[in-house]
Amino acid sequence: MTYDALRHFADSWGLVFMTGSFLALIGWTFRRKARADHARAATMIFDEERHDA
């Protein structure tokens, strides 16, 4: 694969893949069921119990 072919692939399908991945990760973060996980993570530092592994 030459540099020009790789550059053409990155400019076209690579950009589509990166945009799709970005949108999927944003959607995964803001899904409805994640609200409880984010609330728990936001208050985790205030827990009195220690959870040592």
N, C-alpha and C positions, 0 to 999 in steps of 0.2 A: 504494500500500500504506500503510495507516494504521499508526500506532504500535502500536495494540492487536493488529493482525494480525501485525506483525513480532515483537512480544513473544511472542505465542502460538507462532509458528513457532520462535523461539529456545528457548522453554521445552520444546518437544516434540522436533522433528526435529533441531534444532541440538544438543541435549544428546546425542541418539543418535549423531549424526555425530562429535561431539567424543570421546565414549566409545569409539567404534569406532576412531577415529584413534589415540587413546592406547594402546589394546590392541594395535593393529597395530605401532606403534612400539616398544612394550615387547617384543613377540614378535620383531621384527626384530633388536633388540639382543641378545637371549638365544638366538638360533638357534645350532645346533651349529657351522656353518661359520664363524661370526664369532669363535670362540675364538682362532684363530691371528691374526686381525687385531687383536684386543684385546691379545694378548700382545706382538705387534710394536709396537703403539703405546705400551705400558707401558714398554718397554725402549728406545725410540727415542732418548731423550736420552743414553743411554750409548754410542751408536755413535761410533766413532772417525772414521769417514769423514764428510766434509761433502757434502751433496747440495744444492748451489746450483743454482737453476734458471736 
